Amino acid sequence: MSILLNINLGGGSMVEISLASIRRIMKKAGIERVSKDAVEALRDLAEEYIFRLSQLASELADHAGRKTILKQDVLMAARILAQKP
């Protein structure tokens, strides 16, 4: 079963985060049982968020006249994305 979202990660949807990593994070959150579909859905959403966050952080660094993305760019990008519906 695939997610019903159109996730476009630039050059295609290449999986970067392992399902095992997502399962470990979920376990730390107190989740003992989870379906593979749920883990895949969370992974896809996390990758999409990281992709969008990275794009916005890059735009902020560019606007500041820098090629290097700084921690402040990532934090500002996260605040901006959190405000969007």
N, CA, C and O atoms as a DFTB+ gen file, in Angstrom:
340 C
 N C O
     1  1       0.847      -1.179       0.000
     2  2       0.000       0.000       0.000
     3  2       0.883       1.228       0.000
     4  3       1.826       1.313       0.787
     5  1       0.598       2.166      -0.856
     6  2       1.405       3.379      -0.909
     7  2       0.629       4.556      -0.344
     8  3      -0.595       4.523      -0.224
     9  1       1.364       5.578      -0.008
    10  2       0.764       6.794       0.567
    11  2      -0.018       7.527      -0.519
    12  3       0.344       7.479      -1.695
    13  1      -1.070       8.191      -0.127
    14  2      -1.904       8.915      -1.079
    15  2      -1.461      10.363      -1.240
    16  3      -2.286      11.238      -1.502
    17  1      -0.183      10.619      -1.086
    18  2       0.369      11.956      -1.263
    19  2       1.290      11.935      -2.475
    20  3       1.930      10.926      -2.771
    21  1       1.343      13.041      -3.154
    22  2       2.274      13.164      -4.262
    23  2       3.552      13.769      -3.717
    24  3       3.665      14.987      -3.584
    25  1       4.504      12.923      -3.406
    26  2       5.762      13.377      -2.841
    27  2       6.784      13.435      -3.952
    28  3       7.141      12.412      -4.536
    29  1       7.257      14.643      -4.245
    30  2       8.241      14.842      -5.288
    31  2       9.527      15.318      -4.648
    32  3       9.641      16.477      -4.249
    33  1      10.495      14.420      -4.549
    34  2      11.768      14.758      -3.942
    35  2      12.794      15.103      -5.015
    36  3      13.812      14.428      -5.164
    37  1      12.509      16.151      -5.746
    38  2      13.451      16.606      -6.756
    39  2      13.500      15.674      -7.934
    40  3      12.580      15.646      -8.751
    41  1      14.576      14.903      -8.032
    42  2      14.791      14.026      -9.163
    43  2      14.045      12.712      -9.076
    44  3      14.339      11.803      -9.852
    45  1      13.125      12.574      -8.197
    46  2      12.382      11.338      -8.039
    47  2      12.293      10.997      -6.568
    48  3      12.946      11.632      -5.741
    49  1      11.499      10.009      -6.239
    50  2      11.360       9.679      -4.829
    51  2      12.352       8.585      -4.467
    52  3      12.052       7.397      -4.585
    53  1      13.524       8.990      -4.029
    54  2      14.561       8.070      -3.638
    55  2      14.527       7.934      -2.117
    56  3      14.635       8.933      -1.406
    57  1      14.382       6.733      -1.622
    58  2      14.304       6.506      -0.190
    59  2      15.692       6.667       0.423
    60  3      16.652       6.036      -0.018
    61  1      15.787       7.516       1.441
    62  2      17.062       7.773       2.099
    63  2      17.069       7.301       3.553
    64  3      18.113       6.892       4.059
    65  1      15.925       7.351       4.226
    66  2      15.847       6.979       5.633
    67  2      15.357       5.532       5.724
    68  3      14.346       5.166       5.125
    69  1      16.086       4.728       6.476
    70  2      15.720       3.311       6.571
    71  2      14.487       3.120       7.435
    72  3      14.217       3.903       8.345
    73  1      13.740       2.056       7.131
    74  2      12.573       1.721       7.933
    75  2      12.987       1.375       9.360
    76  3      12.258       1.660      10.310
    77  1      14.153       0.762       9.506
    78  2      14.645       0.407      10.841
    79  2      14.856       1.670      11.685
    80  3      14.548       1.679      12.877
    81  1      15.372       2.716      11.080
    82  2      15.571       3.982      11.799
    83  2      14.234       4.554      12.265
    84  3      14.112       5.028      13.394
    85  1      13.245       4.506      11.393
    86  2      11.917       5.017      11.743
    87  2      11.320       4.181      12.872
    88  3      10.747       4.729      13.813
    89  1      11.452       2.860      12.781
    90  2      10.937       1.979      13.840
    91  2      11.585       2.301      15.187
    92  3      10.904       2.334      16.212
    93  1      12.916       2.542      15.188
    94  2      13.607       2.869      16.440
    95  2      13.077       4.170      17.032
    96  3      12.874       4.260      18.243
    97  1      12.854       5.165      16.200
    98  2      12.310       6.438      16.676
    99  2      10.916       6.234      17.251
   100  3      10.593       6.773      18.309
   101  1      10.094       5.462      16.560
   102  2       8.740       5.197      17.040
   103  2       8.778       4.436      18.369
   104  3       7.964       4.691      19.257
   105  1       9.717       3.511      18.500
   106  2       9.844       2.751      19.743
   107  2      10.211       3.689      20.893
   108  3       9.691       3.549      22.000
   109  1      11.113       4.651      20.632
   110  2      11.482       5.640      21.644
   111  2      10.279       6.479      22.059
   112  3      10.210       6.971      23.185
   113  1       9.330       6.636      21.134
   114  2       8.109       7.403      21.413
   115  2       7.080       6.562      22.175
   116  3       5.988       7.039      22.482
   117  1       7.433       5.318      22.476
   118  2       6.544       4.461      23.261
   119  2       5.642       3.565      22.447
   120  3       4.750       2.921      22.999
   121  1       5.854       3.512      21.148
   122  2       5.020       2.678      20.283
   123  2       5.634       1.282      20.220
   124  3       6.775       1.115      19.789
   125  1       4.869       0.284      20.653
   126  2       5.386      -1.083      20.686
   127  2       5.078      -1.859      19.414
   128  3       5.898      -2.654      18.954
   129  1       3.902      -1.632      18.847
   130  2       3.501      -2.365      17.639
   131  2       3.090      -1.370      16.575
   132  3       2.351      -0.421      16.835
   133  1       3.588      -1.610      15.366
   134  2       3.266      -0.721      14.254
   135  2       3.344      -1.529      12.959
   136  3       4.206      -2.393      12.801
   137  1       2.437      -1.233      12.047
   138  2       2.441      -1.953      10.772
   139  2       3.534      -1.398       9.861
   140  3       3.990      -0.265      10.016
   141  1       3.931      -2.224       8.919
   142  2       4.947      -1.807       7.948
   143  2       4.436      -0.603       7.147
   144  3       5.199       0.317       6.853
   145  1       3.146      -0.613       6.796
   146  2       2.569       0.513       6.049
   147  2       2.670       1.816       6.832
   148  3       2.941       2.871       6.258
   149  1       2.451       1.743       8.145
   150  2       2.535       2.942       8.979
   151  2       3.961       3.462       9.046
   152  3       4.190       4.670       8.999
   153  1       4.920       2.549       9.154
   154  2       6.334       2.946       9.191
   155  2       6.722       3.580       7.861
   156  3       7.406       4.604       7.839
   157  1       6.293       2.981       6.755
   158  2       6.596       3.534       5.433
   159  2       5.967       4.911       5.253
   160  3       6.591       5.812       4.693
   161  1       4.735       5.078       5.725
   162  2       4.056       6.367       5.607
   163  2       4.799       7.440       6.392
   164  3       5.002       8.550       5.899
   165  1       5.204       7.103       7.621
   166  2       5.939       8.069       8.438
   167  2       7.279       8.406       7.798
   168  3       7.697       9.563       7.803
   169  1       7.953       7.401       7.249
   170  2       9.229       7.635       6.573
   171  2       9.056       8.578       5.389
   172  3       9.841       9.509       5.209
   173  1       8.025       8.333       4.581
   174  2       7.787       9.179       3.407
   175  2       7.492      10.621       3.815
   176  3       7.990      11.563       3.198
   177  1       6.683      10.785       4.855
   178  2       6.357      12.126       5.333
   179  2       7.587      12.828       5.912
   180  3       7.787      14.022       5.687
   181  1       8.400      12.094       6.650
   182  2       9.616      12.672       7.229
   183  2      10.578      13.110       6.125
   184  3      11.166      14.189       6.200
   185  1      10.736      12.277       5.109
   186  2      11.625      12.630       4.005
   187  2      11.115      13.855       3.258
   188  3      11.898      14.721       2.870
   189  1       9.803      13.926       3.059
   190  2       9.228      15.088       2.386
   191  2       9.475      16.354       3.201
   192  3       9.844      17.390       2.647
   193  1       9.271      16.273       4.521
   194  2       9.487      17.427       5.388
   195  2      10.951      17.865       5.360
   196  3      11.242      19.055       5.239
   197  1      11.866      16.910       5.471
   198  2      13.298      17.235       5.444
   199  2      13.683      17.857       4.112
   200  3      14.490      18.787       4.070
   201  1      13.118      17.357       3.033
   202  2      13.393      17.902       1.705
   203  2      12.931      19.356       1.623
   204  3      13.686      20.223       1.182
   205  1      11.694      19.626       2.046
   206  2      11.162      20.992       2.008
   207  2      11.929      21.912       2.948
   208  3      12.200      23.065       2.610
   209  1      12.280      21.405       4.124
   210  2      13.054      22.179       5.087
   211  2      14.415      22.545       4.499
   212  3      14.874      23.677       4.648
   213  1      15.047      21.603       3.842
   214  2      16.350      21.846       3.214
   215  2      16.254      22.888       2.107
   216  3      17.097      23.780       2.006
   217  1      15.213      22.767       1.272
   218  2      15.027      23.751       0.207
   219  2      14.873      25.157       0.763
   220  3      15.509      26.093       0.281
   221  1      14.029      25.305       1.775
   222  2      13.781      26.613       2.365
   223  2      15.025      27.139       3.069
   224  3      15.326      28.328       2.960
   225  1      15.748      26.301       3.780
   226  2      16.992      26.719       4.440
   227  2      18.003      27.198       3.401
   228  3      18.728      28.163       3.638
   229  1      18.051      26.536       2.271
   230  2      18.944      26.942       1.191
   231  2      18.559      28.312       0.635
   232  3      19.419      29.149       0.361
   233  1      17.253      28.526       0.474
   234  2      16.777      29.828       0.000
   235  2      17.126      30.935       0.993
   236  3      17.502      32.033       0.582
   237  1      17.008      30.663       2.281
   238  2      17.344      31.656       3.307
   239  2      18.833      31.980       3.285
   240  3      19.212      33.145       3.399
   241  1      19.676      30.972       3.141
   242  2      21.120      31.203       3.063
   243  2      21.459      32.013       1.817
   244  3      22.279      32.930       1.868
   245  1      20.824      31.668       0.699
   246  2      21.041      32.398      -0.552
   247  2      20.627      33.859      -0.408
   248  3      21.328      34.759      -0.870
   249  1      19.492      34.086       0.233
   250  2      19.000      35.444       0.456
   251  2      19.990      36.252       1.309
   252  3      20.126      37.463       1.139
   253  1      20.674      35.564       2.224
   254  2      21.652      36.225       3.089
   255  2      23.014      36.353       2.403
   256  3      23.968      36.848       3.003
   257  1      23.105      35.911       1.155
   258  2      24.344      36.022       0.399
   259  2      25.366      34.949       0.739
   260  3      26.565      35.140       0.536
   261  1      24.892      33.819       1.256
   262  2      25.788      32.728       1.622
   263  2      25.496      31.492       0.799
   264  3      24.373      31.275       0.345
   265  1      26.537      30.680       0.616
   266  2      26.362      29.382      -0.023
   267  2      26.218      28.277       1.020
   268  3      25.713      27.193       0.728
   269  1      26.668      28.567       2.233
   270  2      26.628      27.591       3.320
   271  2      25.349      27.755       4.130
   272  3      25.010      28.860       4.553
   273  1      24.650      26.661       4.341
   274  2      23.450      26.680       5.176
   275  2      23.908      26.571       6.631
   276  3      24.669      25.673       6.993
   277  1      23.433      27.495       7.449
   278  2      23.777      27.518       8.864
   279  2      22.615      26.980       9.698
   280  3      21.487      26.849       9.223
   281  1      22.929      26.676      10.947
   282  2      21.908      26.201      11.879
   283  2      20.742      27.182      11.928
   284  3      19.584      26.766      11.959
   285  1      21.037      28.476      11.933
   286  2      19.978      29.488      12.002
   287  2      19.050      29.409      10.789
   288  3      17.858      29.694      10.910
   289  1      19.571      29.030       9.634
   290  2      18.736      28.877       8.440
   291  2      17.760      27.717       8.615
   292  3      16.584      27.823       8.266
   293  1      18.260      26.615       9.156
   294  2      17.420      25.436       9.364
   295  2      16.334      25.736      10.398
   296  3      15.175      25.369      10.207
   297  1      16.708      26.401      11.489
   298  2      15.731      26.721      12.529
   299  2      14.674      27.705      12.025
   300  3      13.492      27.564      12.337
   301  1      15.099      28.693      11.251
   302  2      14.138      29.651      10.686
   303  2      13.223      28.956       9.692
   304  3      12.019      29.211       9.676
   305  1      13.774      28.089       8.871
   306  2      12.963      27.351       7.902
   307  2      11.923      26.489       8.631
   308  3      10.784      26.379       8.176
   309  1      12.309      25.880       9.757
   310  2      11.377      25.061      10.530
   311  2      10.248      25.931      11.093
   312  3       9.089      25.516      11.102
   313  1      10.587      27.132      11.560
   314  2       9.552      28.036      12.076
   315  2       8.590      28.451      10.970
   316  3       7.378      28.506      11.175
   317  1       9.135      28.738       9.816
   318  2       8.280      29.151       8.677
   319  2       7.351      28.012       8.270
   320  3       6.155      28.227       8.075
   321  1       7.892      26.807       8.141
   322  2       7.076      25.665       7.738
   323  2       6.013      25.337       8.791
   324  3       4.916      24.895       8.449
   325  1       6.330      25.548      10.046
   326  2       5.371      25.264      11.117
   327  2       4.173      26.209      11.056
   328  3       3.090      25.869      11.531
   329  1       4.361      27.382      10.481
   330  2       3.289      28.372      10.393
   331  2       2.377      28.133       9.199
   332  3       1.266      28.660       9.157
   333  1       2.829      27.347       8.227
   334  2       2.022      27.077       7.040
   335  2       0.964      26.035       7.365
   336  3       1.226      25.084       8.102
   337  1      -0.240      26.216       6.811
   338  2      -1.316      25.241       7.060
   339  2      -1.062      23.915       6.360
   340  3      -1.872      22.994       6.469
